[in-house]
C-alpha cells in the first residue's frame, strides 16, 4: 500500500463531510476590442456527438458538482467559479458510457441595444479524445484554472466606430450589422424543448 502524500494525509485527518475536492476557476471576460464584459453567464452542459444536449447528464453535472459563482466586488468581468470535484471519476465514466462530452459556454449580455456578443463555446472534456503529452486536463481537483474569454462583438450599423487619423469624414466608419440570432444550444435548448413539449434526454 502506497503511503499517503501531504495533501492526502491532510484530507484523511478531516471528517468525511469535509473531504470534498474542489477546483476553482478564475474567469475574465472581454470582447475582441478589449472592453470588459461585465454581464455574462457561465454554463456547463453535456452534449451528444450530434451536438444535441443530453438532459440527464447535464442535470447530473449540476447535482454532483455543486457549482458556486462569486462576482468580483469592483471588476464585474472577473468571477470565481468553485466546483466540487468529488464525483469527477464517476462523471467521466458516465460520459464514456453515453458517448457524450462536457461543453463550457460563456454568453455575454450587452447593456447596449445595438450590441451583442457571440457565445463562446468549447469542449471542456471529451473522453474520446486523449490529452496530448504535457496537456493538462481542464477538470482537475485541488487546482486553480485561469480562464480568459474573448467574445466576438457584433453591432448594428446604427452604431458608429471612430478610428484615428485622417479627416473627420474618413474617421466615422459604419460598423458591421448584427447577424441573425444563433440557434439555441446547451441549457437554452433544454429549456426551449421543455417549453414546447419536445422530449430531450
ZAMAR-964173 format. One record per residue: residue in one letter; x, y, z of N, C-alpha, C, CB in turn. Coordinates in pm, whole numbers, plus 50000, padded with zeros to 5 digits. Atoms other than C-alpha are relative to their C-alpha. Glycine has a CB too. Layout:
BEGIN
  rest    n_X    n_Y    n_Z   ca_X   ca_Y   ca_Z    c_X    c_Y    c_Z   cb_X   cb_Y   cb_Z
     A      X      Y      Z      X      Y      Z      X      Y      Z      X      Y      Z
...
END
This chain:
BEGIN
  rest    n_X    n_Y    n_Z   ca_X   ca_Y   ca_Z    c_X    c_Y    c_Z   cb_X   cb_Y   cb_Z
     X  50085  49881  50000  50000  50000  50000  50088  50125  50000  49904  50000  50123
     X  49920  49881  50012  50142  50337  49895  49969  50098  50113  49978  50066  49864
     X  50026  49904  49892  50190  50589  50179  49932  50126  49946  50130  50038  50070
     X  50071  49880  50040  49970  50897  50168  50095  50118  49989  49889  50032  50099
     X  49922  49878  50013  50123  51221  50039  49948  50107  50094  49998  50050  49856
     X  50037  49892  49909  50098  51554  50222  49856  50042  49988  50087  50119  49977
     X  50138  49956  50020  49769  51662  50064  49901  49891  50042  49978  50037  49853
     X  50090  50109  49965  49607  51319  50101  49999  49975  50151  50040  49873  49927
     X  49993  50018  49855  49728  51293  50459  49915  50103  50072  50146  50008  50049
     X  50083  49894  49941  49565  51625  50541  49852  49970  49983  50034  50136  49938
     X  50139  50037  50023  49240  51509  50382  49956  49888  50094  49980  49957  49855
     X  50034  50115  49916  49250  51184  50582  49972  50043  50144  50112  49897  49997
     X  50020  49951  49863  49259  51387  50904  49867  50072  50017  50113  50092  50040
     X  50126  49926  49994  48936  51568  50817  49883  49903  50012  49983  50089  49875
     X  50121  50083  49998  48587  51433  50891  49950  49980  49857  49888  50064  50088
     X  50043  50031  50137  48425  51272  50581  49924  50113  49930  49914  49877  50002
     X  50080  49895  50062  48186  51563  50522  50083  50119  49954  49894  50047  50097
     X  49913  49888  50039  48485  51797  50476  50114  49955  49907  50059  50068  50125
     X  49893  50053  50084  48693  51580  50241  49977  50022  49850  50017  49855  50026
     X  50027  49975  50142  48547  51709  49914  50116  50073  49934  49870  50081  49983
     X  49897  49932  50079  48798  51809  49646  49935  50108  49915  50077  49898  49908
     X  50054  49889  50078  48739  52145  49480  50100  50047  49896  49962  50115  50093
     X  49920  49928  50098  48864  52322  49173  49940  50139  49987  50005  49925  49861
     X  50051  49865  50019  48839  52697  49134  50046  50053  49864  50046  50094  50114
     X  49972  49937  50129  48821  52880  48803  49992  50152  50019  49899  49952  49889
     X  50005  49854  50004  48910  53248  48770  49968  50041  49856  50137  50064  50049
     X  50042  49957  50133  48717  53390  48473  50025  50149  49982  49851  49968  49978
     X  49999  49861  50045  48797  53713  48292  49938  50001  49862  50147  50061  49999
     X  50070  49996  50128  48562  53801  48005  50010  50141  49943  49851  49957  50017
     X  49988  49873  50071  48624  54076  47750  49958  49977  49855  50145  50058  50009
     X  50035  50019  50140  48532  54144  47389  50124  50016  49913  49890  50100  49957
     X  49885  50002  50089  48752  54146  47081  50060  50138  49974  49962  49938  49870
     X  49933  49870  50000  48823  54519  47117  50050  50033  50140  49904  50111  49949
     X  49940  49994  49866  48946  54452  47472  49919  50081  50100  50138  50057  49991
     X  50087  49935  49903  48646  54603  47650  49943  49893  50094  49884  50078  49929
     X  50051  50101  49907  48535  54421  47968  49852  49972  49977  50022  50045  50144
     X  50140  50041  50006  48209  54225  47953  49959  49968  50143  49978  49875  49903
     X  50031  50011  49857  48052  54266  48296  49881  49909  50029  49973  50138  50056
     X  50119  50083  49979  47730  54069  48248  50009  49879  49909  49869  50081  49974
     X  49990  50122  50082  47761  53708  48132  49960  49879  50083  50143  49983  49945
     X  50039  50126  49938  47653  53353  48206  50106  49894  49972  49861  49954  49948
     X  49910  50114  50013  47883  53055  48267  49915  49874  50006  50112  50001  50112
     X  50087  50118  50006  47720  52728  48164  50079  49877  49957  49884  50025  49903
     X  49951  50132  50038  47849  52371  48169  49879  49914  49966  50086  49936  50115
     X  50105  50096  50033  47630  52117  47991  50061  49885  49921  49886  50068  49920
     X  49953  50120  50069  47664  51773  47835  49931  49992  49864  49973  49871  50084
     X  50054  50012  50135  47618  51717  47460  50033  49862  49942  50057  50111  49909
     X  49975  50123  50076  47590  51413  47234  50091  50032  49881  49866  49936  49952
     X  49911  49981  50115  47806  51361  46926  49938  50087  49891  50038  49865  49941
     X  50064  49916  50101  47547  51532  46707  49978  50143  50048  49868  49939  49959
     X  50011  49865  49946  47562  51841  46931  49875  50027  50080  50007  50097  49890
     X  50121  49978  49922  47220  51798  47090  50028  49981  50149  49888  49904  49954
     X  49973  50009  49856  47207  51846  47469  49951  49869  50060  49934  50115  50073
     X  50036  50122  49927  47198  51542  47698  49946  50043  50136  50125  49902  50015
     X  50063  49944  49881  46948  51639  47968  50039  49926  50128  49849  49997  49984
     X  49975  50078  49879  47011  51352  48213  50139  50027  50057  49985  49851  49970
     X  49863  49978  49950  47389  51401  48233  50025  50146  50034  50101  49953  49896
     X  49989  49859  49963  47354  51780  48238  49948  50021  50142  49923  50090  49900
     X  50057  49989  49865  47131  51753  48545  50090  49930  50102  49858  49940  50005
     X  49907  50069  49910  47375  51501  48697  50119  50088  50032  50047  49866  49938
     X  49888  49909  49978  47658  51750  48650  49960  50109  50099  50046  50063  49866
     X  50047  49896  49909  47451  52021  48822  49990  49949  50144  49863  50053  49954
     X  50021  50056  49866  47367  51792  49115  50131  49961  50068  49908  49879  49991
     X  49878  50058  49940  47711  51635  49166  50109  50101  50027  50054  49894  49910
     X  49884  49912  49991  47942  51932  49124  49976  50128  50080  50045  50037  49862
     X  50030  49893  49904  47765  52194  49340  50077  50129  49968  50031  49954  50142
     X  49928  49882  50046  47883  52499  49149  49963  50124  50080  49973  50023  49852
     X  50024  49873  49933  47919  52838  49315  50080  50108  49929  50039  49992  50152
     X  49936  49891  50073  47996  53164  49133  50000  50125  50086  49930  50026  49866
     X  49987  49875  49925  48126  53479  49305  50050  50109  49905  50097  49984  50121
     X  49962  49887  50085  48142  53813  49118  50094  50090  50077  49874  50079  49953
     X  49905  49909  49937  48439  54039  49191  49928  50129  50040  50119  50032  49904
     X  50075  49886  49945  48324  54334  49402  50020  50129  49921  50040  50022  50143
     X  49974  49875  50073  48484  54605  49184  50017  49978  49849  50123  50068  50055
     X  49980  50030  50142  48560  54434  48849  49906  49886  49962  50149  49964  49970
     X  50104  50100  50020  48242  54255  48743  50029  49904  49885  49869  50067  49976
     X  49963  50093  50107  48406  54097  48438  50085  49885  50054  50076  50075  49889
     X  49922  50106  49937  48610  53885  48682  49909  49923  50097  50124  50059  50075
     X  50081  50084  49912  48444  53591  48858  50077  49877  50042  49868  49960  49932
     X  49943  50125  49951  48544  53292  49065  49891  49894  49997  50059  50016  50145
     X  50094  50110  50016  48372  52964  48985  50056  49881  50077  49978  49964  49848
     X  49956  50112  49916  48405  52695  49256  49921  49875  49962  49982  50032  50151
     X  50063  50125  50040  48336  52333  49160  50044  49886  50091  50034  49968  49853
     X  49973  50117  49918  48310  52030  49387  50030  49883  49905  49880  49967  50096
     X  49957  50104  50095  48506  51757  49201  49998  49860  50060  50139  50031  49950
     X  49998  50131  49933  48436  51465  49438  49951  49888  49909  49914  50005  50125
     X  50055  50104  50086  48233  51278  49173  50057  50001  49859  49853  50014  49993
     X  49944  49982  50134  48467  51352  48882  50022  49868  49927  50131  50076  50009
     X  49973  50128  50067  48574  50992  48809  49870  49933  49954  50077  49906  50094
     X  50128  50060  50036  48214  50866  48812  49935  50074  49882  49906  50001  50121
     X  50057  49922  50109  48109  51151  48584  50072  49970  49868  50007  50151  50033
     X  49924  50035  50121  48389  51075  48336  49951  49867  49945  50151  49993  50031
     X  50046  50131  50043  48272  50713  48327  49862  50009  49935  49997  49904  50118
     X  50134  49982  50057  47911  50822  48262  50007  50062  49860  49913  50087  50092
     X  49982  49941  50132  48030  51036  47970  50046  49895  49899  50102  50116  50006
     X  49951  50105  50090  48218  50740  47820  49888  49904  49961  50115  49921  50067
     X  50108  50096  50027  47920  50509  47852  49894  50060  49907  49935  49955  50130
     X  50101  49934  50084  47692  50766  47684  50057  50056  49871  49933  50111  50078
     X  49931  49941  50115  47950  50865  47420  49964  50148  49986  49962  49924  49870
     X  50033  49858  49995  47899  51227  47522  50121  50078  50049  49877  50025  50092
     X  49889  49915  49955  48120  51522  47618  49945  50123  50072  50089  50042  49880
     X  50038  49884  49920  48114  51822  47850  50038  50128  49927  50068  49996  50140
     X  49982  49874  50071  48076  52169  47698  49995  50116  50099  49893  50018  49890
     X  50005  49875  49924  48153  52508  47852  49958  50112  49905  50137  50032  50067
     X  50045  49885  50077  47963  52809  47719  50006  50125  50088  49856  49978  49945
     X  50004  49870  49934  48009  53175  47813  49919  50093  49909  50146  50057  50026
     X  50091  49916  50077  47726  53402  47698  50000  50140  50060  49856  49941  49999
     X  49996  49862  49954  47772  53778  47726  49869  50071  49975  50112  50075  49932
     X  50121  49918  50013  47486  54024  47777  50042  50146  49993  49900  49975  50120
     X  49959  49861  50018  47537  54375  47644  49898  50096  50061  50020  50032  49851
     X  50094  49899  49951  47387  54681  47817  49948  50090  49889  50066  50085  50108
     X  50038  49915  50113  47354  54845  47472  49908  49925  49905  50125  50051  49925
     X  50094  50071  50086  47059  54761  47244  50057  49965  49863  49877  50083  49981
     X  49943  50024  50134  47276  54772  46928  50126  49914  50003  50031  50132  49934
     X  49879  50084  49988  47550  54542  47057  49960  49866  50060  50109  50070  50087
     X  50015  50131  49938  47551  54170  47126  50134  49927  49985  49882  49918  49936
     X  49877  50078  50004  47819  53906  47173  49969  49859  49953  50068  49996  50139
     X  50012  50140  50036  47866  53570  47009  50034  49915  50122  50093  49964  49880
     X  49972  50091  49889  47855  53287  47262  50132  49928  49977  49885  49898  50017
     X  49875  50076  50005  48197  53137  47337  49970  49858  50045  50111  50066  50089
     X  50036  50139  49972  48166  52758  47327  50119  49910  49968  49874  49958  49917
     X  49895  50098  50030  48428  52484  47360  49980  49876  50085  50140  50061  50025
     X  50011  50128  49930  48462  52124  47473  50093  50002  50121  50034  49880  49906
     X  49921  50000  49878  48576  52113  47836  50062  49863  50027  49913  50043  50119
     X  49946  50134  49983  48617  51735  47848  49930  49905  49903  49983  49951  50145
     X  50052  50102  50091  48577  51463  47585  50079  49872  50025  50011  50046  49850
     X  49927  50123  49968  48666  51109  47700  50051  49927  49876  49913  49908  50079
     X  49955  50067  50122  48708  51002  47336  50126  50062  49941  49890  50004  49898
     X  49882  49931  50054  48994  51248  47276  50110  49998  50106  49966  50148  49957
     X  49893  50004  49900  49319  51165  47462  50077  50132  50006  50097  49885  49970
     X  49920  49880  49984  49525  51450  47601  50135  49984  49932  50019  50034  50148
     X  49866  50001  50058  49846  51541  47420  50104  49998  50112  50020  50123  49906
     X  49896  50000  49896  50176  51491  47610  50021  50139  50059  50132  49949  49942
     X  49982  49873  49931  50206  51766  47870  49876  50087  50006  50108  50076  49935
     X  50124  49921  50000  49850  51890  47811  49920  49969  50127  49914  49970  49874
     X  50076  50026  49876  49663  51934  48143  49853  49979  49972  50018  50114  50099
     X  50146  50014  50008  49306  51818  48188  49936  50126  50056  49951  49874  50076
     X  50065  49878  49952  49068  52111  48230  49941  49980  50139  49891  50043  49903
     X  50060  50027  49870  48888  51946  48523  50097  49917  50084  49864  49926  49984
     X  49902  50066  49914  49142  51859  48794  49980  50049  50143  50147  50028  49952
     X  50022  49956  49861  49066  51862  49169  50124  50066  50061  49958  49880  50086
     X  49893  49933  49925  49273  52083  49403  50090  50085  49911  50084  49897  50074
     X  49924  49911  50087  49380  52320  49126  49924  50131  49982  50027  49934  49863
     X  50059  49873  50039  49317  52678  49018  50025  50018  49851  50059  50119  50083
     X  49990  49985  50145  49247  52740  48649  49960  50142  49961  49910  49896  49928
     X  50028  49866  50048  49264  53083  48486  49937  49989  49861  50130  50088  49996
     X  50072  50008  50126  49012  53125  48202  49981  50142  49946  49861  49927  50017
     X  50011  49868  50064  49049  53429  47973  49913  49984  49876  50142  50059  49963
     X  50097  50018  50106  48744  53451  47746  49990  50129  49918  49862  49960  50057
     X  50017  49886  50090  48730  53682  47442  49876  49973  49914  50128  50023  49911
     X  50125  50014  50075  48379  53725  47296  50004  50090  49877  49878  50033  50089
     X  50012  49918  50121  48324  53844  46939  49885  50099  50018  49978  49911  49874
     X  50098  49892  49983  48140  54176  46949  49929  50022  49866  50068  50132  50049
     X  50081  49976  50119  47855  54221  46698  49916  50125  50025  49910  49877  49965
     X  50075  49878  49979  47693  54562  46646  49930  50043  49872  50091  50112  50051
     X  50079  49959  50116  47434  54721  46417  50067  50118  49930  49857  50037  50042
     X  49945  49887  50075  47507  54981  46152  49955  50134  50055  49961  49989  49853
     X  50037  49875  49933  47336  55238  46376  50107  50046  50096  49867  49984  50073
     X  49891  49967  49909  47644  55225  46598  50124  50026  49918  50023  49886  50104
     X  49884  49962  50080  47947  55404  46454  50128  49979  50079  49989  50147  49955
     X  49869  50019  49940  48312  55326  46519  50091  50113  49955  50060  49861  49962
     X  49909  49890  50032  48559  55616  46536  50142  49947  50000  49985  50117  50101
     X  49861  50042  50008  48911  55535  46416  50089  50122  49989  50023  49905  49880
     X  49908  49886  49998  49219  55757  46441  50053  50037  49863  50115  49972  50092
     X  49934  49955  50123  49387  55964  46166  49904  50044  49892  50087  49891  49947
     X  50077  49958  50116  49262  56137  45854  49895  50103  50032  49935  49882  49937
     X  50108  49901  49980  48986  56395  45802  49885  49939  50077  49950  50055  49866
     X  50113  50046  49919  48676  56376  46016  49910  49906  49921  49920  50119  50051
     X  50090  50082  50081  48470  56232  45729  50052  49857  49985  49979  50063  49863
     X  49941  50132  50017  48713  55938  45700  50005  49923  50131  50139  50013  49942
     X  49985  50066  49870  48717  55863  46073  49870  49937  50048  50050  50100  50103
     X  50128  50056  49959  48345  55779  46100  49971  49880  49909  49885  50107  49994
     X  50012  50122  50080  48311  55418  45986  49880  49920  50050  50130  49915  50008
     X  50112  50085  49955  47980  55223  45995  50050  49862  50040  49893  49988  49889
     X  49961  50133  49954  48015  54901  46191  49914  49895  49929  49985  49988  50154
     X  50072  50111  50063  47902  54558  46067  49864  49980  50067  50082  49870  50008
     X  50134  50024  49945  47535  54471  46112  49999  49874  50084  49897  49991  49887
     X  50015  50119  49916  47431  54225  46377  49944  49885  49917  49908  50029  50122
     X  50048  50118  50071  47384  53875  46242  49869  49951  50063  50106  49888  50003
     X  50123  50059  49947  47063  53677  46288  50031  49921  50127  49933  49908  49894
     X  49976  50074  49876  47023  53517  46632  50042  49856  49972  49875  50001  50088
     X  49953  50136  50016  47202  53185  46671  49894  49901  50050  50131  49979  50076
     X  50089  50105  49951  47016  52858  46719  50029  49973  50147  50016  49871  49917
     X  49982  50028  49857  46960  52762  47082  50094  49881  50018  49864  49974  50068
     X  49909  50109  49969  47235  52545  47228  49998  49976  50150  50145  50031  49951
     X  49980  50027  49858  47313  52382  47561  49874  50009  50082  50099  50094  50054
     X  50110  49991  49906  47088  52468  47852  49880  50075  49939  50046  50070  50128
     X  50109  49928  50066  46885  52712  47638  49917  49906  49914  50055  50116  49915
     X  50073  50098  50080  46795  52424  47406  49916  49910  50087  50097  49917  49916
     X  50077  50083  49908  46687  52213  47702  49875  50072  50049  50086  49959  50119
     X  50114  49921  49951  46462  52492  47836  49896  50015  49890  50046  50138  50051
     X  50093  49984  50111  46314  52553  47491  49925  49871  49973  50074  50044  49875
     X  50065  50129  50024  46244  52180  47449  49890  49975  50104  50104  49886  50004
     X  50102  50016  49895  46058  52177  47782  49880  50091  49973  50060  50032  50139
     X  50107  49903  50022  45858  52489  47688  49905  49956  49889  50058  50135  49967
     X  50085  50037  50114  45735  52346  47357  49961  49854  50003  50070  50031  49870
     X  50043  50139  49983  45694  51989  47483  50078  49901  49918  49857  49987  49966
     X  49915  50094  50074  45982  51829  47292  50075  49915  50099  50098  50074  49904
     X  49928  50089  49908  46130  51526  47464  50150  50004  49976  49950  49857  49985
     X  49854  49999  50009  46505  51563  47533  50053  49922  50116  50059  50143  49998
     X  49944  50078  49889  46704  51311  47735  50151  49993  49989  49942  49859  50002
END
